[in-house]
Amino acid sequence: MKEFTSQTGGRYTYIDDIMNLQNLALAFTSIFDECDNFIISGCQVSGTSISAGYVYINGKIRYCAGTSGVSKWPMYLYENNSVERVSYADSGDKIGRNIYGCAVSSSVPIANDVLTEAPPQFISITSDGTALRLKEALFGKYALMIDSPNSVQTVQKDIVIDGTVTANKDLTAQKGINLTSGTAKASITYNASGALSIQSQLNGKPVYKVTITEDGAIQFYIGDTLLASLDSNGMTLKVTMSLNSIKAGNIVVASNHIYNTGVAADTGSININMLGYNEGDSYYRDTKIGDGKNTVILEIIGKSKASIFYGPVKISHADSSLLSLKNASLPKTDNQLITCLNWEDKNSEQIGYMGYSNISNKDLYIKNNIGNLVLNNDVYVTGKLFVGGIDVIARTIEYPKDSGWIAINVQNCGITTKLYVRQVGKVVSIQGELHTHHSGTIFTLPNTIDPPKYKIGYSHNKGRGNWHCTIQGGQRNCVVDYCNNGCSEYIGFLMTYII
């Protein structure tokens, strides 16, 4: 680079001296190479005016005279180049200077510039003075600024900071954050679907990862293996959970115990299978308890409320009443109360029973359907003992002389009639008024009256129909066995038999 100098004695000025000054100016301008067009100084907006200043457009420093009376924004500072002709010694005027100027307008001309032969380049400036200026165009391009006029600065290469970084506002990473400490690595990233992943790998061990999905579920991984997932529906575990104790509400599971720890009263309870599908009562639920070897020993069927024991049942208690069978809805006076102990085979076929099984009386029945009934001890009978319908005890003692007249409950569909029975010795007489009805049981002999030994009957005939009833041998029920338009009539009734 040539530098102008002079001494005393009247130095001549040469064209090289001018060229050297121009080269020096151009060298200064090269500092802005690779920079976008920007305002070097001035060009400030005040109301509707833009002040004068210097700008850098299309590789040249230019003077901008500014403007006033602006009514439309944004405004554009664009290159406005021209040439200037001067006189030459060997001939007339020729181009002697290129003038790199700047104009201000609300639009940019589309015609090619006379020097660049391309559409003019420009700088846009808004009503609040926002435009690309020296700080962001030059310093902001190659350095981080402590007070950048731009809201964002972009650094193209890696940055290494040996000191502590303190962020007083949000710290944003577009791809992720990586942490290292020796051979240990950790990262915080978002994937393409929007899931946040936090993972760590220590000294060559498997990758441990926690992911928050785009749906809000929290997932736990070792490598690519999902261990657990937590979402609005609850937690799902893919592996065994080991805890010293679990507490849910008032219920605690600890060691070998399940107990209610939250109710300070004798009414504290543990409810099993009280609720079903979706915590409602749409479907029944069964309960099974096993022996630890994949075999059920107690099964409770929810729908039928039946309990099935696959093993012996032992009751150990000091109470004198160790087993009570209770009907939950019927009193003892209701003949509809039927309760039995049943014995069944593998096909659920009844092979024997003991209990109240007949709605027509309140007698206790014992029945063996596949064999005999055997009593291995002495039997004490305080009442009558009937065998085949015959009171065998009465055969060994004298019949009572007279039972007296006993009223009989006549089962006449709610119609009240008067019927009486009396036993004198071995003679039984049934007398009174009877209402004939079409079918079913008419009456039942009291237990104090001996039943007939053989089948007996009574017939009633009238002009348009017949009616007949019978008592089977050894039985107490008088039932209708034939009716042909002979029902719904009040009749005098008399039936007598000898036992």
C-alpha positions in Angstrom: 0.0 0.0 0.0 1.5 3.4 -1.1 1.2 6.2 1.4 1.4 9.9 0.4 4.3 12.0 1.8 5.9 15.4 0.8 8.9 17.5 1.7 9.7 21.3 1.3 10.6 22.4 -2.1 7.3 22.3 -4.0 6.3 18.6 -4.7 4.3 17.9 -7.8 0.9 16.1 -7.4 0.5 13.0 -9.6 -2.4 10.8 -10.6 -0.8 8.0 -8.5 -1.3 10.1 -5.4 -5.0 10.3 -6.1 -5.2 6.6 -6.9 -3.5 5.8 -3.6 -6.0 7.8 -1.6 -8.9 6.0 -3.5 -7.3 2.6 -2.8 -7.1 3.5 0.9 -10.8 4.4 0.9 -11.7 1.1 -0.9 -9.6 -0.9 1.5 -11.6 0.6 4.4 -14.8 -0.3 2.6 -13.7 -3.9 2.2 -14.2 -4.3 6.0 -17.9 -4.6 5.2 -17.5 -7.3 2.6 -20.1 -10.1 3.2 -22.2 -7.8 5.2 -25.8 -7.0 4.2 -26.8 -3.5 3.2 -27.0 -1.4 6.4 -27.0 2.2 7.8 -23.6 3.3 9.0 -24.8 6.4 10.8 -27.6 8.9 10.8 -30.9 8.1 9.0 -32.9 8.4 12.2 -36.7 8.6 12.0 -38.4 11.6 13.7 -42.1 11.8 13.0 -42.4 12.0 9.2 -38.7 12.8 8.6 -35.6 10.7 8.0 -32.4 12.5 8.8 -29.3 12.5 6.6 -26.6 9.9 7.1 -24.2 7.4 5.6 -25.2 3.9 4.3 -23.5 0.9 2.9 -25.4 -0.5 -0.1 -24.1 -3.0 -2.7 -20.5 -2.8 -1.5 -20.3 1.0 -1.5 -20.4 3.7 1.2 -22.9 6.4 0.2 -24.2 9.6 1.6 -28.0 9.7 2.1 -29.5 13.2 2.3 -32.6 12.0 4.1 -36.2 13.2 3.5 -39.3 14.7 5.1 -43.0 14.6 4.8 -43.2 10.8 4.7 -46.8 9.5 4.5 -46.2 5.9 3.7 -44.1 3.3 5.4 -41.8 1.5 5.1 -39.5 3.7 3.2 -36.5 2.5 1.2 -33.0 3.8 1.0 -31.8 2.5 -2.4 -28.7 2.9 -4.5 -28.9 5.6 -7.1 -25.7 5.5 -9.2 -24.6 7.8 -12.0 -21.5 8.8 -14.1 -19.9 12.2 -14.5 -18.1 13.3 -17.6 -14.9 15.5 -17.6 -12.6 17.1 -20.3 -9.7 15.0 -21.6 -6.6 16.6 -23.2 -6.6 14.5 -26.3 -10.3 15.0 -27.1 -13.6 16.2 -25.8 -15.5 15.1 -22.6 -15.3 11.5 -21.4 -16.5 9.6 -18.3 -14.3 10.7 -15.5 -16.1 9.7 -12.3 -18.6 7.0 -11.1 -20.9 8.5 -8.5 -22.4 6.1 -6.0 -25.4 7.9 -4.6 -28.5 7.0 -2.5 -32.1 8.0 -2.9 -35.1 7.7 -0.5 -38.6 6.6 -1.7 -41.6 4.6 -0.7 -40.8 2.1 -3.5 -37.7 0.8 -5.3 -37.2 1.3 -9.1 -37.3 -2.0 -11.0 -35.2 -0.7 -13.9 -31.5 -1.8 -14.0 -29.0 0.6 -12.5 -26.7 2.4 -15.0 -23.5 1.1 -13.3 -24.5 -2.3 -11.9 -26.8 -3.2 -14.8 -29.1 -4.8 -12.2 -32.1 -3.7 -10.2 -31.1 -1.3 -7.4 -30.3 -2.8 -3.9 -31.9 -1.1 -0.9 -32.4 -0.8 2.9 -35.9 -0.9 4.4 -36.7 1.4 7.3 -40.0 1.5 9.3 -41.9 4.3 11.0 -40.2 3.5 14.4 -36.7 3.7 12.8 -36.2 -0.1 12.6 -33.6 -0.9 9.9 -30.4 -2.9 9.6 -27.6 -0.8 11.1 -23.9 -1.0 11.8 -24.1 -2.8 15.1 -26.1 -5.7 13.9 -24.8 -5.8 10.3 -21.1 -5.9 11.2 -20.6 -6.5 14.9 -23.7 -8.7 15.3 -22.5 -10.8 12.3 -19.2 -11.7 13.8 -19.6 -11.2 17.6 -22.1 -11.6 20.4 -23.2 -8.1 21.5 -24.0 -7.0 25.0 -26.8 -4.8 23.7 -28.0 -6.0 20.3 -30.7 -4.0 18.6 -32.1 -7.4 17.3 -34.2 -9.6 19.4 -32.2 -12.6 18.3 -28.5 -13.2 17.5 -27.4 -16.3 15.6 -23.9 -17.9 16.2 -22.9 -20.3 13.4 -20.2 -22.2 15.2 -19.7 -23.9 18.5 -19.1 -21.8 21.6 -16.9 -22.9 24.5 -17.3 -21.0 27.8 -14.9 -21.8 30.7 -16.9 -19.8 33.2 -20.4 -20.2 34.6 -23.3 -19.3 32.4 -26.2 -17.5 34.2 -29.5 -17.0 32.3 -31.9 -14.5 33.9 -34.6 -15.5 31.4 -35.5 -18.7 29.5 -32.8 -20.8 28.0 -34.0 -22.2 24.7 -32.4 -25.1 22.7 -33.9 -26.0 19.3 -32.5 -29.5 19.2 -31.6 -30.5 22.7 -29.2 -30.1 25.7 -26.3 -32.5 26.1 -24.4 -32.9 29.4 -21.2 -34.8 29.9 -19.0 -35.7 32.8 -16.1 -38.0 32.0 -17.7 -40.9 30.3 -21.1 -40.2 31.7 -23.6 -38.6 29.2 -27.1 -37.1 29.6 -29.4 -35.3 27.2 -32.7 -33.5 27.1 -34.4 -33.5 23.7 -37.7 -33.3 21.9 -38.4 -35.8 19.1 -40.3 -35.1 15.9 -43.7 -36.1 17.4 -43.3 -33.6 20.3 -42.2 -36.0 23.1 -39.7 -34.8 25.7 -37.0 -37.3 26.4 -34.5 -37.1 29.4 -31.9 -39.8 29.3 -28.7 -40.7 31.1 -25.9 -43.2 30.5 -23.2 -43.8 33.1 -19.8 -45.4 32.3 -21.0 -47.7 29.6 -24.1 -48.9 31.5 -27.6 -49.1 29.8 -29.4 -45.9 28.8 -32.0 -44.9 31.4 -34.7 -42.7 29.9 -37.8 -40.8 31.0 -40.2 -39.7 28.2 -43.1 -37.3 28.4 -45.2 -38.0 25.3 -47.3 -35.6 23.3 -50.4 -37.0 25.1 -48.9 -36.2 28.5 -48.0 -39.8 29.5 -44.8 -40.3 31.5 -42.8 -43.4 30.4 -39.8 -45.0 32.0 -37.3 -47.0 29.9 -34.1 -49.0 30.3 -32.7 -48.9 26.8 -35.7 -49.5 24.5 -37.6 -51.5 27.1 -40.6 -49.8 28.5 -40.8 -50.4 32.3 -43.7 -48.3 33.4 -46.2 -45.7 32.0 -48.1 -43.0 34.0 -51.1 -41.2 32.4 -54.6 -39.9 33.3 -55.8 -43.5 33.5 -53.2 -44.4 36.2 -49.9 -46.2 36.2 -49.1 -49.4 34.2 -46.1 -51.4 35.2 -44.3 -53.9 32.9 -42.0 -55.1 35.7 -42.5 -56.2 39.3 -42.9 -53.5 41.9 -41.2 -54.1 45.3 -42.4 -52.1 48.3 -42.2 -52.4 52.0 -45.8 -51.4 52.3 -48.7 -50.0 50.2 -51.3 -47.6 51.5 -54.5 -46.8 49.5 -57.1 -44.8 51.5 -57.6 -46.6 54.8 -56.1 -50.0 53.5 -52.5 -51.0 54.1 -50.7 -54.0 52.6 -47.5 -54.7 54.5 -45.5 -57.9 55.0 -48.2 -60.7 55.2 -51.0 -58.4 56.3 -53.9 -56.5 54.7 -55.7 -54.3 57.2 -57.8 -51.2 57.7 -55.6 -48.6 59.5 -57.7 -45.5 59.1 -61.0 -46.1 60.9 -60.9 -45.7 64.7 -64.0 -47.7 65.3 -65.2 -51.4 65.5 -67.0 -50.8 62.1 -63.8 -50.5 60.1 -63.9 -52.9 57.2 -62.1 -54.2 54.1 -64.4 -54.4 51.1 -63.5 -57.0 48.4 -65.2 -57.1 45.0 -67.9 -54.6 46.2 -67.4 -52.6 43.0 -66.9 -53.9 39.4 -66.4 -52.7 35.9 -65.5 -48.9 35.9 -66.1 -48.8 39.6 -69.8 -49.5 39.0 -72.3 -52.4 39.2 -72.8 -53.3 35.6 -71.3 -56.8 35.9 -70.9 -59.4 38.7 -67.5 -60.4 40.0 -66.3 -63.7 41.3 -63.8 -64.1 44.2 -61.3 -67.0 44.3 -58.8 -67.9 47.0 -56.1 -70.5 46.2 -53.7 -72.7 48.0 -50.5 -71.2 46.5 -50.2 -74.1 43.9 -52.6 -72.7 41.3 -55.6 -74.5 42.9 -58.8 -72.8 44.1 -59.9 -73.8 47.7 -62.7 -71.2 48.0 -64.7 -69.7 45.2 -67.5 -67.2 45.6 -69.8 -66.8 42.6 -70.9 -63.2 42.4 -74.0 -63.7 40.2 -75.5 -66.6 42.2 -74.0 -65.6 45.5 -72.9 -69.2 46.0 -69.8 -70.2 48.0 -67.9 -73.3 47.0 -65.3 -74.9 49.3 -62.9 -77.3 47.6 -61.9 -78.9 50.8 -63.2 -79.6 54.3 -64.8 -76.8 56.4 -63.9 -76.8 60.1 -65.5 -74.5 62.6 -63.6 -74.0 65.9 -65.3 -71.8 68.5 -66.5 -71.9 72.1 -70.0 -70.8 71.1 -72.7 -73.4 71.5 -74.2 -72.4 68.1 -71.4 -73.0 65.7 -73.5 -73.0 62.5 -76.6 -70.9 61.8 -78.8 -71.1 58.7 -80.8 -67.9 58.3 -83.4 -66.9 55.8 -82.9 -63.2 55.1 -86.4 -62.3 54.1 -89.1 -64.7 55.4 -90.4 -65.3 59.0 -90.9 -68.8 60.3 -94.7 -68.5 59.9 -94.5 -68.2 56.1 -94.8 -71.5 54.3 -92.8 -70.1 51.4 -89.7 -70.4 53.6 -87.8 -73.4 52.1 -84.3 -74.0 53.4 -82.3 -77.2 52.9 -78.9 -78.8 53.2 -78.3 -80.4 49.8 -75.8 -83.2 48.9 -75.0 -83.2 45.1 -72.8 -85.3 42.9 -70.3 -84.0 40.3 -73.1 -83.3 37.9 -74.9 -81.1 40.4 -77.6 -83.8 40.8 -79.2 -84.0 44.3 -78.5 -87.2 46.1 -79.9 -86.3 49.5 -81.2 -83.4 51.6 -82.3 -82.3 55.0 -84.5 -79.3 55.7 -87.8 -77.6 55.1 -88.6 -78.5 51.5 -92.5 -78.4 51.3 -94.4 -75.2 51.2 -97.7 -77.0 52.2 -96.4 -77.6 55.8 -93.7 -76.8 58.2 -92.3 -80.3 58.5 -88.6 -81.0 58.6 -87.6 -83.6 55.9 -84.6 -85.9 55.8 -84.2 -87.7 52.4 -81.5 -90.1 51.0 -82.2 -90.4 47.2 -79.5 -93.1 46.6 -79.7 -95.3 49.7 -81.2 -95.9 53.1 -81.4 -93.7 56.2 -79.5 -95.3 59.0 -79.6 -94.2 62.7 -76.8 -95.9 64.7 -78.0 -94.8 68.1 -81.1 -95.1 70.2 -84.0 -93.0 69.0 -86.3 -91.3 71.5 -89.7 -90.2 70.1 -91.8 -87.9 72.2 -94.6 -87.7 69.6 -96.1 -90.2 67.2 -94.0 -92.3 64.9 -95.5 -93.1 61.5 -94.1 -95.9 59.3 -95.8 -96.1 55.9 -98.5 -93.8 57.1 -99.3 -95.9 60.2 -98.6 -94.7 63.7 -96.6 -97.7 64.9 -96.5 -96.4 68.5 -100.3 -96.1 68.6 -100.5 -99.9 67.9 -98.9 -100.6 71.2 -101.1 -98.3 73.3 -104.8 -97.6 73.6 -106.2 -95.0 71.2 -107.6 -91.9 73.0 -111.3 -92.3 73.7 -112.1 -88.9 72.1 -110.0 -86.2 70.4 -112.9 -83.8 70.4 -114.0 -81.8 67.4 -111.0 -80.0 65.8 -111.5 -77.2 63.3 -109.7 -77.8 59.9 -108.2 -75.0 57.9 -110.0 -75.2 54.5 -107.8 -74.0 51.6 -110.6 -72.5 49.5 -109.0 -69.6 47.6 -109.8 -67.2 50.4 -113.4 -68.5 50.9 -114.2 -69.2 54.5 -116.1 -72.4 55.3 -116.5 -74.5 58.4 -115.1 -78.0 58.5 -114.4 -80.2 61.6 -112.7 -83.5 62.3 -113.0 -85.9 65.3 -111.4 -89.2 66.2 -113.1 -91.5 68.6 -111.0 -94.6 69.1 -110.1 -95.8 65.6 -113.0 -94.0 63.9 -112.4 -90.7 62.2 -115.2 -88.4 61.0 -114.9 -85.3 58.9 -118.0 -83.1 58.8 -119.2 -79.6 57.9 -119.6 -77.3 55.0 -117.2 -77.3 52.1 -116.7 -75.2 49.0 -115.8 -77.2 46.0 -113.0 -75.7 43.8 -111.6 -76.9 40.6 -108.2 -78.4 41.7 -105.5 -78.5 44.3 -105.6 -79.3 48.1 -108.9 -78.8 49.9 -107.6 -79.3 53.4 -105.0 -81.1 55.5 -105.7 -83.3 58.5 -104.1 -82.2 61.8 -101.2 -84.2 63.1 -103.3 -85.3 66.1 -105.7 -87.2 63.8 -104.6 -90.5 62.3 -104.7 -90.6 58.5 -106.6 -93.4 56.6 -104.7 -96.6 56.0 -106.0 -96.8 52.5 -107.2 -94.4 49.8 -110.7 -92.9 50.5 -112.8 -90.4 48.5 -115.9 -88.3 48.4 -118.1 -87.6 45.3 -120.6 -84.8 44.7 -123.0 -84.8 41.7 -125.4 -82.2 40.6 -127.5 -81.6 37.5 -124.8 -80.3 35.3 -121.5 -81.7 36.6 -119.5 -84.0 38.9 -116.8 -83.4 41.5 -114.6 -85.8 43.4 -111.8 -85.5 46.1 -109.5 -88.2 47.7 -107.1 -88.8 50.6 -104.3 -91.2 49.8 -103.5 -94.0 52.2 -101.1 -92.8 54.9 -101.5 -89.2 53.7 -103.2 -86.1 55.3 -103.9 -83.9 52.3 -107.4 -84.1 50.7 -107.0 -83.1 47.0 -109.4 -82.7 44.1 -108.8 -85.5 41.6 -111.8 -85.0 39.3 -114.0 -82.0 38.3 -116.5 -81.7 35.5 -118.5 -78.5 36.0 -118.9 -79.5 39.6 -116.9 -76.7 41.3 -117.7 -73.3 42.9 -120.5 -74.8 45.0 -121.1 -74.9 48.8 -122.0 -78.4 49.9 -122.5 -80.4 53.0 -119.5 -82.7 53.5 -119.1 -86.0 55.4 -116.2 -88.4 55.2 -115.7 -91.2 57.7 -113.1 -93.9 57.9 -111.6 -96.5 60.3 -107.9 -96.6 60.8 
